[in-house]
């Protein structure tokens, strides 16, 4: 019988990759049955197949490459998904928790290393810096529960970077003490390089990202661009003396507002990282762990126990003390402890640096006991972190989710996106994705209506391809989209009937492009649709990609707060601003803006909202002077006969065309009292909206002017 040990460890790259794929596939399934976080399963799988386990796989260069990429990916996602406004509003808390989560384990580990284990002061400093820093190894668990913007998570991510930065400064001091450059000039140059890196990144990366994303919309190209920025930042960070993880996190913070959380690009980044790079990193970490050292002797086991116990104890004190100081629930304290208690490849990297620092001929700063202790510590802290974080996430979701359920009751949201061939399909679908409530899991409705004429068959086939494109965009962010292509003798009636069939709550559609003075601003069928439906209609024209917008300017007419759809459009704009991370400036009277302010402050505190007094609608055209190419104007208007309607709205099409024809524009007709959609029937006569007398006069004058111009030319 053949001895299988002759074929182990596997060294063929293809076979190694195959085994790793099976581990990535099987670990979550097995751990799910045992109700253990799958991250623990990945690490244990690495222990099992590594050279210290069954010796099935050789830890070749692929684990070094994918492992480092996976670590960068974790930190990049942490920065990319961080609640920036939450970070700003909790800046003091983040600073306090960051200092506590560094100082407590640092001091406790230093004292234990010096007086209990017996290490030298330099070796104790190195070990203390390892235990004071941490790796967000359990961050994928946070993503699974959708808690990336939770207050406790924001505190953990921000404090982790503070602790890591301080630990790297201590490491730099230790390395400098073994060389000749540990003086004032060394520290001055080191701080100068850090400041130059941060300032250069803040100045260059946003402009580069905005320029690229405006000009290139291809999905693959955008993903490669983002990855290039990630590794550029990590590389430069490594060159100046900081770990690459700092640069990866910094790149995530910079790109945070250019990659909305609800977007196909974000979905691709998360999918590839969670499917390949992060699991590869976790398995690679497990392969470094030698469980056998626990049985080498009492001294080794004692050293390992001290490293694990005192380091973890320090993290626990910092987490629960901060929870009490900030008056947060106990579940938040558990979350803070769980996320900040893990150590991974970063600890190995620091230990490797210590192993190269010679204290005497043949002796190095890090001995075998410390190396083994750190490696085993990684296993235990990863398990502790994953279990505690998973439990805390479940508790927070269950307790705080009850309030969310109360807010969901009575929510009739069901967004219909009206698409036409050749229209801005990507923009409209992405706008709907950013405005819809992902917690409801209701998906979107895609509709294409074509005229029932001799070209209907061709137009319908083209429309179906448009709907397929929309479905792909929605599927990229795991949102269902129901689609319908229908024939109609009147486009507005076709949309209205579909609205009734699906019991939709609102419509998002493109704004007609007026080509000349005589062309109607609204187009042919939009006025009919506005008069036949009293539900919310959003018309959009966006010349720039949504994720490059820096400001949303909202023109709010007086008495708009008395309309029944007042809070619906505020909610949609708040979600849009939250996903884009851009500023929203509301221009209106105090009576309206005070209610808007109250709603946003209570429901969407992360939104950066400002309020500017606009006493009269005559000031509306003055907004054009402050609108840049990367701003969007949102106009809240009204239907004739409603509470907030005013005669000056008759001039709105002309003002929009003259002053805002080249601007990003959104026009919202809110839910308003009037004929209910339930009163519509398919047998009712088709409606044909009649232009106002004012519009007819303007059109007649424009036609006369055009005629005179032609006469003069001849």
C-alpha positions as CSV (number, residue, x, y, z in Angstrom):
1,X,0.0,0.0,0.0
2,X,1.4,3.4,-1.0
3,X,2.5,5.7,1.8
4,X,0.6,9.0,1.4
5,X,3.1,10.9,3.5
6,X,5.6,10.7,0.6
7,X,3.3,13.1,-1.3
8,X,3.0,15.6,1.5
9,X,3.4,18.5,1.9
10,X,1.8,19.5,-1.4
11,X,4.1,21.8,-3.3
12,X,2.4,22.1,-6.6
13,X,0.8,25.6,-6.8
14,X,-2.3,24.4,-8.5
15,X,-2.9,21.7,-5.9
16,X,-2.2,24.2,-3.1
17,X,-4.8,26.6,-4.5
18,X,-7.3,23.7,-4.9
19,X,-6.9,22.7,-1.3
20,X,-7.3,26.3,-0.1
21,X,-10.5,26.7,-2.1
22,X,-11.9,23.6,-0.5
23,X,-11.0,25.0,2.9
24,X,-12.6,28.3,2.2
25,X,-15.7,26.5,1.0
26,X,-15.9,23.9,3.9
27,X,-14.9,26.0,6.9
28,X,-18.0,28.3,7.0
29,X,-20.3,25.3,6.5
30,X,-18.7,23.2,9.3
31,X,-18.4,26.2,11.7
32,X,-22.0,27.2,10.9
33,X,-23.2,23.8,12.1
34,X,-21.2,24.2,15.3
35,X,-22.4,27.8,15.7
36,X,-18.8,29.0,15.7
37,X,-17.8,32.2,13.7
38,X,-16.4,31.0,10.4
39,X,-13.3,33.2,10.8
40,X,-12.2,30.8,13.6
41,X,-12.7,28.0,11.2
42,X,-10.4,29.5,8.7
43,X,-7.6,29.9,11.3
44,X,-8.1,26.4,12.6
45,X,-8.1,25.0,9.1
46,X,-4.7,26.7,8.6
47,X,-3.4,25.1,11.8
48,X,-4.7,21.7,10.6
49,X,-3.1,21.7,7.1
50,X,0.1,23.6,8.1
51,X,3.5,22.1,8.8
52,X,2.7,22.1,12.6
53,X,-0.5,20.2,12.0
54,X,-1.0,17.4,9.4
55,X,1.6,19.0,7.1
56,X,-0.7,18.8,4.1
57,X,0.3,22.1,2.5
58,X,3.6,24.0,2.2
59,X,3.4,27.6,3.1
60,X,4.7,28.9,-0.3
61,X,5.0,32.4,-1.6
62,X,1.2,32.5,-2.4
63,X,0.4,32.7,1.3
64,X,2.8,35.5,1.7
65,X,1.3,37.4,-1.2
66,X,-2.4,36.7,-0.6
67,X,-1.9,37.0,3.1
68,X,-0.5,40.5,2.9
69,X,-3.2,41.5,0.4
70,X,-5.9,40.0,2.8
71,X,-4.5,42.0,5.7
72,X,-4.5,45.2,3.6
73,X,-8.0,44.4,2.4
74,X,-9.3,44.2,6.0
75,X,-7.9,47.6,6.9
76,X,-9.0,49.1,3.5
77,X,-12.6,47.9,4.0
78,X,-12.5,49.3,7.6
79,X,-11.6,52.7,6.2
80,X,-13.9,52.5,3.2
81,X,-17.0,51.6,5.3
82,X,-16.3,53.8,8.3
83,X,-18.9,56.4,9.2
84,X,-16.8,59.6,8.6
85,X,-19.4,61.9,10.2
86,X,-19.7,59.5,13.1
87,X,-15.9,59.6,13.4
88,X,-15.9,63.4,13.4
89,X,-18.8,63.6,16.0
90,X,-17.1,61.0,18.2
91,X,-13.5,62.4,17.7
92,X,-12.9,62.9,21.4
93,X,-14.2,59.4,22.3
94,X,-12.1,57.8,19.6
95,X,-9.0,59.6,20.9
96,X,-9.7,58.6,24.5
97,X,-10.5,55.0,23.6
98,X,-7.4,54.8,21.3
99,X,-5.1,56.0,24.1
100,X,-6.7,53.7,26.7
101,X,-6.6,50.6,24.4
102,X,-2.9,51.3,23.8
103,X,-1.8,52.3,27.3
104,X,-3.5,49.7,29.4
105,X,-2.2,46.6,27.6
106,X,1.1,48.3,27.0
107,X,1.7,49.1,30.7
108,X,0.3,45.8,32.0
109,X,2.3,43.7,29.5
110,X,5.5,45.7,30.2
111,X,5.2,45.2,33.9
112,X,4.4,41.5,33.5
113,X,7.2,41.0,31.0
114,X,9.8,42.7,33.2
115,X,8.8,41.4,36.7
116,X,7.2,38.1,36.0
117,X,8.7,36.7,32.8
118,X,12.1,38.4,33.3
119,X,12.6,40.0,30.0
120,X,14.9,43.0,29.5
121,X,13.3,46.5,29.2
122,X,13.9,46.6,25.5
123,X,12.3,43.1,24.9
124,X,9.5,44.1,27.2
125,X,8.9,47.2,25.2
126,X,8.7,45.2,22.0
127,X,6.3,42.7,23.4
128,X,4.2,45.5,24.9
129,X,3.9,47.3,21.5
130,X,2.6,44.0,20.0
131,X,-0.1,43.6,22.7
132,X,-1.0,47.3,22.6
133,X,-1.8,47.1,18.9
134,X,-4.5,45.0,17.4
135,X,-5.8,43.7,14.0
136,X,-9.5,44.0,13.1
137,X,-9.6,40.3,12.4
138,X,-13.3,40.1,13.2
139,X,-14.3,43.0,10.9
140,X,-15.9,40.6,8.3
141,X,-18.3,39.6,11.1
142,X,-19.4,43.2,11.4
143,X,-20.0,43.4,7.7
144,X,-22.1,40.3,7.8
145,X,-24.4,41.9,10.4
146,X,-24.4,45.3,8.6
147,X,-23.0,47.2,11.6
148,X,-20.2,49.0,9.9
149,X,-21.5,52.4,10.9
150,X,-22.5,51.5,14.5
151,X,-21.0,53.9,17.1
152,X,-19.0,51.1,18.9
153,X,-17.6,49.9,15.6
154,X,-16.5,53.5,14.6
155,X,-14.8,53.8,18.0
156,X,-13.0,50.5,17.5
157,X,-11.7,51.2,14.0
158,X,-10.5,54.7,14.9
159,X,-8.9,53.6,18.1
160,X,-7.2,50.6,16.4
161,X,-5.4,53.0,14.0
162,X,-4.3,55.2,16.9
163,X,-3.0,52.1,18.8
164,X,-1.3,50.8,15.7
165,X,0.4,54.1,15.0
166,X,1.7,54.4,18.6
167,X,2.9,50.8,18.5
168,X,4.8,51.5,15.2
169,X,6.4,54.6,16.8
170,X,7.6,52.5,19.7
171,X,8.9,49.9,17.2
172,X,10.7,52.7,15.3
173,X,12.3,53.9,18.5
174,X,13.5,50.4,19.4
175,X,15.0,49.8,15.9
176,X,16.5,53.3,16.1
177,X,18.1,52.5,19.4
178,X,20.0,49.6,17.8
179,X,21.4,51.9,15.1
180,X,23.2,55.2,15.0
181,X,20.2,57.3,14.0
182,X,18.1,57.4,17.2
183,X,18.6,61.1,17.9
184,X,16.5,64.2,17.3
185,X,17.2,64.2,13.6
186,X,15.8,60.7,13.2
187,X,12.5,61.6,14.9
188,X,12.3,64.9,13.1
189,X,12.7,63.2,9.7
190,X,10.3,60.4,10.7
191,X,7.6,62.9,11.7
192,X,8.2,64.9,8.6
193,X,7.7,61.9,6.3
194,X,4.4,61.0,8.1
195,X,3.1,64.5,7.7
196,X,4.2,64.7,4.1
197,X,2.5,61.3,3.4
198,X,-0.8,62.4,5.0
199,X,-0.9,65.8,3.5
200,X,0.1,64.5,0.0
201,X,-2.5,61.8,0.2
202,X,-5.3,64.2,1.2
203,X,-4.4,66.6,-1.6
204,X,-3.7,64.1,-4.4
205,X,-5.8,61.0,-4.0
206,X,-9.3,62.7,-3.9
207,X,-8.6,64.7,-7.0
208,X,-7.2,61.7,-8.8
209,X,-10.2,59.6,-7.8
210,X,-12.7,62.2,-8.9
211,X,-11.0,62.7,-12.3
212,X,-10.8,59.0,-13.0
213,X,-14.3,58.0,-11.9
214,X,-15.8,60.8,-14.0
215,X,-14.1,59.6,-17.2
216,X,-14.1,55.9,-16.9
217,X,-17.3,53.9,-16.0
218,X,-16.1,50.4,-16.9
219,X,-16.5,48.2,-13.8
220,X,-13.2,46.3,-14.2
221,X,-11.3,49.5,-14.9
222,X,-12.7,51.2,-11.8
223,X,-11.9,48.2,-9.6
224,X,-8.3,48.0,-10.8
225,X,-8.0,51.7,-10.2
226,X,-9.1,51.4,-6.6
227,X,-6.8,48.5,-6.0
228,X,-3.9,50.5,-7.5
229,X,-4.6,53.4,-5.1
230,X,-4.8,50.9,-2.2
231,X,-1.4,49.3,-2.9
232,X,0.2,52.7,-3.8
233,X,-0.8,54.0,-0.4
234,X,0.4,50.9,1.4
235,X,3.7,50.9,-0.5
236,X,4.4,54.5,0.3
237,X,3.4,53.9,3.9
238,X,5.9,51.1,4.2
239,X,8.7,53.2,2.6
240,X,8.4,55.9,5.2
241,X,8.7,53.5,8.1
242,X,5.0,52.7,8.9
243,X,3.4,49.4,8.2
244,X,1.5,49.0,5.0
245,X,-1.7,48.5,6.9
246,X,-1.7,52.1,7.9
247,X,-1.5,53.1,4.3
248,X,-4.3,50.7,3.4
249,X,-6.6,52.2,6.1
250,X,-5.7,55.7,5.0
251,X,-6.6,54.9,1.4
252,X,-9.9,53.6,2.5
253,X,-10.7,56.8,4.4
254,X,-9.7,58.9,1.4
255,X,-11.9,56.9,-1.0
256,X,-14.8,56.6,1.5
257,X,-17.0,59.2,-0.1
258,X,-16.2,58.2,-3.7
259,X,-17.4,54.6,-3.3
260,X,-20.9,54.7,-1.9
261,X,-21.8,51.8,0.4
262,X,-24.8,50.9,-1.9
263,X,-23.0,50.7,-5.3
264,X,-21.8,47.9,-7.6
265,X,-18.2,49.0,-7.1
266,X,-18.4,48.5,-3.3
267,X,-20.1,45.2,-3.8
268,X,-17.3,44.0,-6.0
269,X,-14.6,45.1,-3.6
270,X,-16.3,43.4,-0.7
271,X,-17.1,40.2,-2.7
272,X,-13.6,39.6,-3.9
273,X,-12.0,40.4,-0.5
274,X,-14.4,38.2,1.5
275,X,-14.3,35.4,-1.0
276,X,-10.6,35.1,-1.6
277,X,-8.0,37.4,-0.1
278,X,-9.3,37.6,3.5
279,X,-9.8,33.8,3.9
280,X,-6.4,33.2,2.3
281,X,-4.9,35.6,4.9
282,X,-6.7,33.8,7.8
283,X,-5.6,30.3,6.6
284,X,-2.0,31.6,6.2
285,X,-2.0,33.0,9.8
286,X,-3.2,29.6,11.0
287,X,-0.3,27.8,9.2
288,X,2.1,29.8,11.3
289,X,0.7,28.6,14.6
290,X,2.5,25.7,16.3
291,X,0.2,24.3,19.0
292,X,2.8,21.8,20.0
293,X,4.8,24.4,21.9
294,X,2.2,24.2,24.6
295,X,3.8,20.9,25.5
296,X,7.4,21.9,25.3
297,X,7.6,22.6,29.0
298,X,6.2,24.5,31.9
299,X,8.3,27.6,31.3
300,X,7.1,27.9,27.6
301,X,3.5,27.4,28.6
302,X,3.8,29.9,31.4
303,X,5.3,32.6,29.0
304,X,2.4,31.9,26.6
305,X,-0.1,32.2,29.4
306,X,1.3,35.5,30.6
307,X,1.4,37.0,27.1
308,X,-2.2,36.0,26.3
309,X,-3.7,36.8,29.8
310,X,-2.1,40.2,30.5
311,X,-2.4,41.5,27.0
312,X,-6.0,40.5,26.7
313,X,-6.8,41.7,30.2
314,X,-5.4,45.1,29.3
315,X,-7.7,45.3,26.2
316,X,-10.7,44.3,28.3
317,X,-10.0,47.0,30.9
318,X,-9.7,49.6,28.2
319,X,-12.9,48.5,26.4
320,X,-15.2,48.2,29.4
321,X,-13.8,51.3,31.1
322,X,-14.5,53.3,27.9
323,X,-18.0,51.8,27.7
324,X,-18.7,53.1,31.2
325,X,-17.2,56.5,30.5
326,X,-19.2,56.9,27.3
327,X,-22.4,55.5,29.0
328,X,-22.9,52.9,26.3
329,X,-24.8,49.6,26.7
330,X,-22.9,46.5,27.8
331,X,-23.3,45.0,24.4
332,X,-21.2,47.9,23.0
333,X,-18.5,47.2,25.5
334,X,-18.5,43.6,24.4
335,X,-18.2,44.8,20.8
336,X,-15.3,47.1,21.7
337,X,-13.4,44.4,23.5
338,X,-14.1,41.8,20.8
339,X,-12.9,43.9,17.9
340,X,-9.8,45.3,19.6
341,X,-8.6,42.1,21.3
342,X,-7.3,40.2,18.2
343,X,-3.7,40.1,17.0
344,X,-2.6,38.7,13.6
345,X,0.1,39.0,11.0
346,X,1.0,42.5,12.2
347,X,2.3,40.9,15.4
348,X,4.3,38.4,13.4
349,X,5.8,41.3,11.4
350,X,6.9,43.1,14.6
351,X,8.3,39.9,16.1
352,X,10.3,39.3,12.9
353,X,11.8,42.7,13.2
354,X,12.8,41.9,16.8
355,X,14.4,38.6,15.7
356,X,16.9,40.6,13.5
357,X,18.0,42.9,16.3
358,X,21.1,41.4,17.8
359,X,21.7,42.1,21.5
360,X,25.0,40.1,21.6
361,X,26.9,37.7,19.3
362,X,24.4,34.9,18.6
363,X,21.7,36.4,20.7
364,X,18.7,38.4,19.5
365,X,16.1,40.6,21.1
366,X,13.3,38.0,20.5
367,X,14.0,34.5,21.8
368,X,12.1,31.3,20.9
369,X,9.8,31.5,23.9
370,X,8.6,35.0,22.9
371,X,8.2,33.9,19.3
372,X,6.2,30.8,20.2
373,X,4.2,32.8,22.7
374,X,3.2,35.4,20.2
375,X,2.2,32.8,17.6
376,X,0.0,30.9,20.1
377,X,-1.4,34.2,21.3
378,X,-2.6,34.9,17.8
379,X,-4.6,31.7,17.8
380,X,-6.3,32.4,21.1
381,X,-6.9,36.1,20.6
382,X,-8.4,35.4,17.1
383,X,-10.8,32.9,18.7
384,X,-11.7,35.2,21.6
385,X,-12.2,38.2,19.3
386,X,-14.4,36.3,16.8
387,X,-16.6,34.7,19.4
388,X,-17.1,37.9,21.4
389,X,-17.7,40.0,18.3
390,X,-20.2,37.6,16.9
391,X,-22.1,37.4,20.2
392,X,-22.1,41.2,20.6
393,X,-23.2,41.8,17.0
394,X,-26.1,39.4,17.4
395,X,-27.1,41.1,20.6
396,X,-26.9,44.6,19.1
397,X,-28.9,43.5,16.0
398,X,-31.6,42.0,18.1
399,X,-32.0,44.8,20.7
400,X,-31.5,47.8,18.4
401,X,-33.3,46.1,15.5
402,X,-36.6,46.2,17.5
403,X,-36.6,50.0,17.1
404,X,-35.9,49.6,13.5
405,X,-38.8,47.3,13.1
406,X,-41.1,49.9,14.6
407,X,-39.9,52.5,12.1
408,X,-40.5,50.0,9.2
409,X,-44.2,49.5,10.0
410,X,-46.4,51.2,7.6
411,X,-43.5,51.9,5.2
412,X,-45.1,51.4,1.7
413,X,-41.8,52.0,-0.2
414,X,-41.8,50.4,-3.6
415,X,-39.7,52.4,-6.1
416,X,-40.5,52.2,-9.8
417,X,-37.7,53.2,-12.2
418,X,-39.0,54.3,-15.6
419,X,-36.3,53.6,-18.2
420,X,-36.0,54.4,-21.8
421,X,-33.6,53.1,-24.5
422,X,-30.6,55.4,-24.8
423,X,-31.4,57.0,-21.4
424,X,-29.1,57.3,-18.4
425,X,-29.9,53.8,-17.2
426,X,-26.8,53.6,-14.9
427,X,-27.5,56.9,-13.2
428,X,-31.2,56.2,-12.6
429,X,-30.7,52.7,-11.2
430,X,-27.9,53.8,-9.0
431,X,-30.0,56.7,-7.8
432,X,-32.8,54.3,-6.9
433,X,-30.3,52.0,-5.1
434,X,-29.0,54.9,-3.0
435,X,-32.5,56.1,-2.1
436,X,-34.2,52.7,-1.4
437,X,-34.4,51.2,2.1
438,X,-32.2,48.1,1.9
439,X,-33.6,46.9,5.3
440,X,-37.0,46.3,3.7
441,X,-35.6,43.9,1.0
442,X,-38.3,44.8,-1.4
443,X,-36.2,45.4,-4.4
444,X,-36.9,47.8,-7.3
445,X,-39.3,47.8,-10.3
446,X,-37.8,48.5,-13.7
447,X,-40.2,49.6,-16.4
448,X,-39.8,50.3,-20.1
449,X,-42.9,51.6,-22.1
450,X,-42.8,51.9,-25.9
451,X,-45.4,53.2,-28.4
452,X,-47.6,50.5,-29.9
453,X,-46.8,51.4,-33.6
454,X,-45.1,49.8,-36.6
455,X,-41.7,50.0,-34.8
456,X,-43.0,48.5,-31.5
457,X,-41.4,45.1,-31.9
458,X,-37.9,46.6,-32.5
459,X,-38.3,49.2,-29.8
460,X,-39.5,46.6,-27.3
461,X,-36.5,44.3,-28.0
462,X,-34.2,47.3,-27.4
463,X,-36.1,48.2,-24.3
464,X,-35.7,44.7,-22.9
465,X,-31.9,45.0,-23.3
466,X,-32.1,48.2,-21.3
467,X,-34.0,46.4,-18.6
468,X,-31.4,43.6,-18.6
469,X,-28.7,46.2,-18.1
470,X,-30.6,47.7,-15.2
471,X,-31.1,44.2,-13.7
472,X,-27.3,43.6,-13.8
473,X,-26.6,46.9,-12.0
474,X,-29.1,46.0,-9.3
475,X,-27.8,42.4,-9.0
476,X,-24.3,43.7,-8.5
477,X,-25.4,45.1,-5.1
478,X,-27.7,42.1,-4.3
479,X,-30.9,44.0,-4.9
480,X,-33.8,42.3,-6.7
481,X,-35.4,44.1,-9.7
482,X,-38.7,43.2,-11.2
483,X,-38.8,44.2,-14.9
484,X,-41.7,44.9,-17.3
485,X,-41.6,45.9,-20.9
486,X,-45.1,47.0,-22.1
487,X,-46.8,48.5,-25.1
488,X,-49.0,51.6,-24.9
489,X,-50.6,54.1,-27.2
490,X,-49.7,56.8,-24.6
491,X,-46.5,56.6,-22.6
492,X,-47.8,58.4,-19.5
493,X,-50.8,56.1,-19.3
494,X,-48.5,53.1,-19.7
495,X,-46.4,54.2,-16.7
496,X,-49.5,55.1,-14.7
497,X,-51.1,51.7,-15.2
498,X,-47.8,49.9,-14.3
499,X,-47.7,52.1,-11.2
500,X,-51.1,50.9,-10.2
501,X,-50.4,47.2,-11.0
502,X,-47.3,47.1,-8.8
503,X,-48.8,49.3,-6.1
504,X,-45.6,51.5,-6.3
505,X,-44.9,54.3,-3.9
506,X,-42.9,56.6,-6.3
507,X,-41.3,57.0,-9.7
508,X,-37.7,57.8,-10.6
509,X,-37.2,58.7,-14.3
510,X,-35.0,60.8,-16.5
511,X,-35.6,64.5,-17.2
512,X,-36.3,65.5,-20.7
513,X,-33.4,67.2,-22.5
514,X,-34.6,70.4,-24.0
515,X,-32.8,70.9,-27.3
516,X,-33.9,74.4,-28.3
517,X,-36.1,77.3,-27.3
518,X,-39.2,75.9,-29.0
519,X,-38.8,72.4,-27.5
520,X,-41.0,71.9,-24.4
521,X,-39.0,71.7,-21.2
522,X,-40.9,68.7,-19.8
523,X,-41.1,66.8,-23.0
524,X,-44.3,65.3,-24.4
525,X,-45.6,62.8,-21.8
526,X,-44.2,64.0,-18.4
527,X,-46.9,66.7,-17.8
528,X,-49.6,64.0,-18.3
529,X,-47.9,61.8,-15.8
530,X,-47.6,64.5,-13.2
531,X,-51.3,65.4,-13.5
532,X,-52.5,61.8,-13.4
533,X,-50.5,60.8,-10.3
534,X,-50.5,62.4,-7.0
535,X,-47.6,60.3,-5.7
536,X,-43.9,61.2,-5.6
537,X,-42.2,61.6,-9.0
538,X,-38.4,62.3,-9.2
539,X,-37.0,63.6,-12.4
540,X,-33.2,63.5,-12.7
541,X,-30.5,64.7,-15.1
542,X,-27.0,64.1,-14.0
543,X,-24.0,65.0,-16.2
544,X,-21.5,63.6,-13.7
545,X,-21.3,60.2,-12.0
546,X,-23.3,60.3,-8.8
547,X,-20.3,59.2,-6.6
548,X,-18.3,62.3,-7.7
549,X,-20.9,64.8,-6.4
550,X,-19.6,67.0,-3.6
551,X,-22.8,69.0,-2.7
552,X,-26.5,68.7,-3.0
553,X,-28.3,72.1,-3.0
554,X,-32.1,71.8,-2.3
555,X,-34.5,74.6,-3.1
556,X,-37.5,74.3,-0.7
557,X,-40.6,76.4,-1.4
558,X,-42.8,77.8,1.5
559,X,-45.6,75.8,3.0
560,X,-44.1,72.5,1.7
561,X,-44.2,71.1,5.2
562,X,-48.0,70.9,4.9
563,X,-47.9,68.4,2.1
564,X,-48.5,64.8,2.9
565,X,-45.2,63.7,1.2
566,X,-43.0,66.1,3.1
567,X,-41.0,63.5,5.0
568,X,-40.8,61.0,2.1
569,X,-38.6,63.2,0.0
570,X,-36.5,64.3,3.0
571,X,-35.9,60.6,3.7
572,X,-34.9,59.9,0.1
573,X,-32.5,62.9,0.0
574,X,-31.0,62.0,3.4
575,X,-30.3,58.4,2.2
576,X,-28.7,59.8,-1.0
577,X,-26.5,62.2,1.0
578,X,-25.6,59.5,3.5
579,X,-24.5,57.1,0.8
580,X,-22.6,59.7,-1.2
581,X,-21.1,61.2,1.9
582,X,-21.6,64.7,0.4
583,X,-23.0,67.9,2.0
584,X,-26.7,68.8,1.6
585,X,-27.7,72.5,1.8
586,X,-31.4,73.3,2.2
587,X,-32.5,76.8,1.1
588,X,-35.9,77.8,2.4
589,X,-37.9,79.5,5.1
590,X,-37.2,78.8,8.8
591,X,-40.7,77.1,9.2
592,X,-39.7,74.4,6.7
593,X,-36.0,74.1,7.3
594,X,-36.5,73.7,11.1
595,X,-38.7,70.6,10.6
596,X,-36.2,69.2,8.0
597,X,-33.4,69.8,10.5
598,X,-35.3,68.0,13.3
599,X,-36.0,65.0,11.1
600,X,-32.5,64.6,9.8
601,X,-30.9,65.1,13.2
602,X,-33.1,62.3,14.7
603,X,-33.2,59.9,11.8
604,X,-30.0,60.5,9.9
605,X,-27.5,62.2,12.3
606,X,-24.6,61.2,10.0
607,X,-25.8,63.4,7.2
608,X,-23.9,66.7,6.8
609,X,-26.8,69.1,6.4
610,X,-26.8,72.9,6.3
611,X,-29.7,75.3,6.2
612,X,-29.7,78.7,4.5
613,X,-32.5,81.2,4.7
614,X,-34.4,81.9,1.4
615,X,-37.3,84.2,2.2
616,X,-38.8,84.4,-1.3
617,X,-38.8,82.1,-4.3
618,X,-37.4,85.0,-6.4
619,X,-34.0,84.2,-4.8
620,X,-34.1,80.8,-6.5
621,X,-32.2,81.8,-9.6
622,X,-29.4,83.2,-7.4
623,X,-28.4,79.6,-6.5
624,X,-26.9,79.2,-10.0
625,X,-23.9,81.3,-9.0
626,X,-22.8,78.9,-6.3
627,X,-23.3,75.6,-8.3
628,X,-20.2,73.9,-9.6
629,X,-19.9,71.0,-12.0
630,X,-19.8,68.5,-9.2
631,X,-22.9,69.9,-7.4
632,X,-26.5,68.9,-7.9
633,X,-29.6,71.2,-7.7
634,X,-32.7,69.6,-6.2
635,X,-36.0,71.6,-6.7
636,X,-39.0,70.7,-4.6
637,X,-42.0,71.8,-6.7
638,X,-45.8,71.2,-6.5
639,X,-48.8,70.4,-8.7
640,X,-51.4,73.1,-9.4
641,X,-54.0,73.4,-6.7
642,X,-52.0,71.9,-3.9
643,X,-51.0,73.6,-0.7
644,X,-47.4,74.5,-1.6
645,X,-48.1,75.5,-5.2
646,X,-47.5,79.1,-6.1
647,X,-48.0,80.9,-9.4
648,X,-44.3,81.6,-9.8
649,X,-43.9,77.9,-10.6
650,X,-45.3,78.7,-14.0
651,X,-41.9,80.3,-14.8
652,X,-40.0,77.3,-13.4
653,X,-39.3,75.6,-16.8
654,X,-38.0,78.8,-18.3
655,X,-35.8,79.6,-15.2
656,X,-34.4,76.1,-15.1
657,X,-33.5,76.2,-18.8
658,X,-31.9,79.7,-18.7
659,X,-29.9,79.4,-15.5
660,X,-29.4,75.7,-14.9
661,X,-29.4,74.0,-18.3
662,X,-25.8,72.7,-17.9
663,X,-26.2,71.7,-14.2
664,X,-26.9,68.4,-12.5
665,X,-30.6,68.7,-11.8
666,X,-33.3,66.8,-9.9
667,X,-36.9,67.9,-9.7
668,X,-39.2,66.3,-7.1
669,X,-43.0,66.3,-7.2
670,X,-43.9,65.1,-3.7
671,X,-46.9,63.1,-2.6
672,X,-49.7,65.6,-2.5
673,X,-53.5,65.6,-1.9
674,X,-55.6,65.1,-4.9
675,X,-56.9,62.3,-7.1
676,X,-55.7,59.0,-5.6
677,X,-54.0,56.4,-7.8
678,X,-56.7,54.0,-6.7
679,X,-59.3,56.1,-8.5
680,X,-57.6,55.4,-11.9
681,X,-59.0,52.8,-14.1
682,X,-57.8,51.3,-17.4
683,X,-61.0,52.3,-19.1
684,X,-60.7,55.9,-18.1
685,X,-60.1,58.3,-21.0
686,X,-56.5,59.2,-21.7
687,X,-55.5,62.5,-20.1
688,X,-53.7,65.2,-22.1
689,X,-52.3,67.9,-19.9
690,X,-52.8,71.4,-21.2
691,X,-50.0,73.9,-21.0
692,X,-50.7,77.0,-18.9
693,X,-51.6,80.3,-20.6
694,X,-48.2,81.6,-19.5
695,X,-46.3,78.8,-21.1
696,X,-48.4,79.2,-24.3
697,X,-47.5,82.9,-24.5
698,X,-43.8,82.2,-24.0
699,X,-43.8,79.5,-26.6
700,X,-45.7,81.8,-29.1
701,X,-43.1,84.6,-28.5
702,X,-40.2,82.2,-29.0
703,X,-41.6,80.9,-32.2
704,X,-42.0,84.4,-33.5
705,X,-38.4,85.2,-32.5
706,X,-37.2,82.1,-34.4
707,X,-39.3,83.1,-37.4
708,X,-37.8,86.7,-37.4
709,X,-34.3,85.3,-37.1
710,X,-34.8,83.1,-40.2
711,X,-36.3,86.0,-42.1
712,X,-33.2,88.2,-41.2
713,X,-30.8,85.5,-42.3
714,X,-32.6,85.3,-45.7
